[in-house]
Amino acid sequence: MICVFRAFARVLPAFGLAFWLALQPTTAGAEVARVAVASNFSTAAKLLAAEFEATSTHRIRLSSGSTGKLYSQLRLQAPFDAFLAADQERPRLLEAGGFAVAGSRFTYAVGRLVLWSPTADSVGPRDLERGEFRRIAIAQPALAPYGAAAIEVIESLGLRATLEPKLVYGENIGQTFAFVASGNAELGFVAASQLGDRAGARWLPPEASHLPVRQDAVLINADSMAAREFLAFLRSDAALALLHDLGYAPP
């Protein structure tokens, strides 16, 4: 009898664990989507991913960087399932080159470029003309669409030659924002979505002064259901409302 009791005692914990696991909700079909996201959109992407995960069994893993660098990684077949770029050109090239799923590309947001100084009382074209500052930060135009847009604005004002010696270049719009926020540059062209209710002065350049910063998404891995569903969520009313609140214009 004692031997039987000891055998039962050894089996009981395992049986109890199996019984407990059987009662847990199933997550069959749940996946993790690896999403490459442009630096300017990293904060918004985190909020959107959290909103998506609240009603989905899937999970989103974000990796941010400049659109140009992420594009290069994707052409080398970096293990991403989707790409949220800060422009339209790189997703188009990926799709055309067979590095993305044909027909999956769409515009998910339109970014707003803004000239910002965290310490000045006012900022605008006249301040750029006077040039009473040591440094003005912009994103690297060859890598970041916001940088290219900033150059277009500067050229529309006829100030390229004047401001060139004062320009400091961030690798991406996130680093550009850090230059200005830290005081390493007195002002800079950043994404409106980065500012929120931050103090300081800001100027929104006229839309005609630069090409729209249309941001396209594209599916990289056709087999990722999590990525497909997340991209579909980006087109939902809930996602568009959140993007509006964050400073993005509708697609």
C-alpha positions in Angstrom: 0.0 0.0 0.0 2.8 2.4 0.9 4.5 1.7 -2.6 1.2 2.5 -4.3 0.9 5.8 -2.4 4.4 6.9 -3.3 3.9 6.1 -7.0 0.7 8.2 -7.0 2.5 11.0 -5.2 5.1 11.1 -7.9 2.4 11.2 -10.7 0.1 13.8 -9.1 2.3 16.9 -9.8 2.6 16.0 -13.5 -1.1 15.3 -13.8 -1.9 18.6 -12.0 0.3 20.5 -14.4 -1.2 18.8 -17.5 -4.7 19.5 -16.1 -3.8 23.2 -15.5 -2.4 23.6 -19.1 -5.5 22.1 -20.5 -7.5 24.8 -18.9 -5.4 27.7 -20.4 -6.8 29.5 -23.5 -5.2 28.3 -26.7 -3.0 30.5 -28.8 -2.9 28.3 -31.9 -2.0 30.3 -35.0 -0.4 33.1 -33.0 2.6 34.6 -34.8 5.2 37.3 -34.2 5.6 39.7 -37.1 9.0 41.4 -37.5 8.3 44.9 -38.9 11.0 47.3 -40.1 9.8 50.9 -39.4 11.2 54.3 -40.4 12.6 56.3 -37.5 10.1 59.0 -37.7 7.3 56.5 -37.3 8.7 54.5 -34.4 6.6 56.1 -31.6 3.4 55.9 -33.7 4.3 52.3 -34.6 4.6 51.3 -30.9 1.2 52.7 -30.1 -0.4 51.1 -33.2 1.2 47.8 -32.3 -0.1 47.9 -28.8 -3.6 48.7 -30.1 -3.4 45.8 -32.6 -2.1 43.4 -30.0 -5.0 44.3 -27.6 -7.4 42.5 -29.9 -5.2 40.0 -31.6 -3.3 36.8 -30.7 -0.4 38.0 -32.9 2.5 40.1 -31.7 4.5 42.8 -33.4 8.3 43.1 -33.1 9.5 46.5 -34.3 13.0 47.5 -35.6 13.5 51.2 -36.4 16.1 52.9 -38.6 16.5 55.3 -41.5 14.4 54.3 -44.5 17.6 54.1 -46.7 19.4 51.7 -44.3 16.4 49.5 -43.8 15.9 49.3 -47.6 19.5 48.2 -48.0 19.0 45.5 -45.3 15.8 44.3 -47.0 17.6 44.0 -50.3 20.1 41.7 -48.5 17.1 39.7 -47.4 17.1 40.8 -43.7 14.5 38.7 -41.8 11.6 41.2 -41.8 7.9 40.4 -42.5 6.8 44.0 -43.4 8.3 47.4 -44.0 6.9 50.8 -43.0 8.9 53.3 -44.9 9.1 57.1 -44.7 8.8 57.4 -48.5 7.2 55.7 -51.5 10.3 55.0 -53.5 11.9 52.3 -51.5 8.8 50.1 -51.1 8.2 50.6 -54.8 11.8 49.4 -55.6 11.5 46.4 -53.3 8.2 45.4 -54.9 9.7 45.9 -58.4 12.8 43.9 -57.5 10.9 40.9 -56.1 11.9 41.6 -52.5 8.4 42.4 -51.5 4.9 40.9 -52.2 3.6 42.3 -55.5 0.4 44.4 -55.0 0.8 44.8 -51.3 2.1 48.4 -51.2 -0.1 51.2 -50.0 0.3 54.7 -48.4 -0.4 54.4 -44.7 0.4 58.0 -43.6 1.5 61.4 -44.8 4.2 63.0 -42.6 4.3 66.7 -41.8 7.7 68.5 -41.8 8.1 71.3 -39.2 10.9 73.7 -38.3 11.4 73.6 -34.5 13.4 75.4 -31.9 12.8 74.3 -28.2 14.1 77.6 -26.8 13.1 80.4 -29.3 10.0 82.5 -29.0 9.4 82.3 -32.7 10.9 80.6 -35.7 10.3 80.9 -39.4 11.7 82.0 -42.8 13.0 85.3 -41.4 14.9 83.5 -38.7 16.5 81.4 -41.4 17.4 84.4 -43.4 19.0 86.2 -40.4 21.0 83.1 -39.6 21.6 84.1 -36.0 22.3 80.5 -34.9 25.3 78.2 -35.1 23.7 75.0 -36.3 20.5 73.8 -37.9 19.8 70.1 -38.0 18.2 68.1 -40.9 18.1 64.4 -41.6 20.5 63.0 -44.2 18.7 63.7 -47.5 20.1 60.7 -49.2 18.7 58.4 -46.5 15.7 60.1 -45.0 12.7 61.6 -46.9 12.3 64.3 -44.2 15.8 65.4 -45.0 15.1 65.6 -48.7 12.0 67.7 -47.9 14.0 70.0 -45.7 16.4 70.7 -48.5 13.5 71.4 -50.8 12.1 74.0 -48.3 15.5 75.6 -47.9 16.0 75.8 -51.7 12.5 77.3 -52.1 13.6 80.1 -49.8 16.8 80.7 -51.8 18.9 79.9 -48.7 20.8 76.8 -49.7 24.2 78.5 -50.1 23.7 80.6 -46.9 22.7 77.8 -44.6 25.0 75.1 -46.0 27.8 75.9 -43.6 25.4 75.6 -40.6 23.8 72.3 -41.5 24.3 69.3 -39.3 23.0 66.0 -40.6 21.3 63.3 -38.6 21.5 59.8 -39.9 17.7 59.7 -39.6 14.9 61.9 -38.3 15.2 60.4 -34.8 18.8 61.5 -34.5 17.9 64.9 -36.1 15.3 65.4 -33.4 17.9 64.5 -30.7 20.3 67.1 -32.0 17.7 69.8 -31.5 16.2 68.5 -28.3 19.7 68.2 -26.7 20.7 71.7 -27.8 23.5 70.6 -30.1 21.6 72.4 -32.8 19.5 75.5 -32.0 16.8 74.5 -34.4 16.0 71.9 -37.0 13.6 70.4 -39.5 11.9 67.5 -37.8 8.7 65.5 -38.1 5.6 67.1 -36.6 4.7 63.7 -35.0 7.8 63.9 -32.8 6.8 67.1 -31.1 3.5 66.5 -29.4 3.0 69.3 -26.9 6.7 70.1 -26.5 7.6 73.6 -25.7 9.3 76.0 -28.1 8.5 77.6 -31.4 7.6 75.8 -34.6 6.9 76.7 -38.2 5.0 74.5 -40.7 6.3 75.1 -44.2 3.7 75.6 -46.9 2.8 72.3 -48.6 3.9 73.8 -52.0 7.5 74.2 -50.7 8.2 70.5 -50.7 6.9 67.2 -52.0 4.5 65.5 -49.7 6.2 63.0 -47.3 4.0 60.1 -48.3 4.9 57.0 -46.4 4.2 53.6 -47.9 4.0 50.1 -46.3 4.7 46.9 -48.1 4.5 43.2 -47.2 7.8 41.4 -47.3 6.9 37.9 -46.2 3.8 36.5 -47.9 3.5 33.7 -45.4 3.2 35.9 -42.3 -0.4 36.1 -41.3 0.5 38.4 -38.4 2.1 40.9 -40.8 -0.9 40.8 -43.2 -3.3 41.5 -40.4 -1.2 44.3 -38.9 -1.0 46.0 -42.3 -4.7 45.6 -42.7 -5.1 47.2 -39.3 -3.1 50.3 -40.4 -6.0 51.0 -42.8 -8.7 50.8 -40.2 -10.6 53.8 -38.8 -9.1 53.3 -35.4 -5.5 53.4 -36.8 -6.2 56.5 -38.9 -7.8 58.3 -36.0 -4.7 57.6 -33.9 -2.4 58.8 -36.7 -4.3 62.1 -37.0 -3.9 62.7 -33.2 -0.1 62.1 -33.6 0.3 64.7 -36.3 0.1 62.7 -39.5 -2.2 63.7 -42.4 -4.5 61.0 -43.8 -3.3 59.0 -46.8 
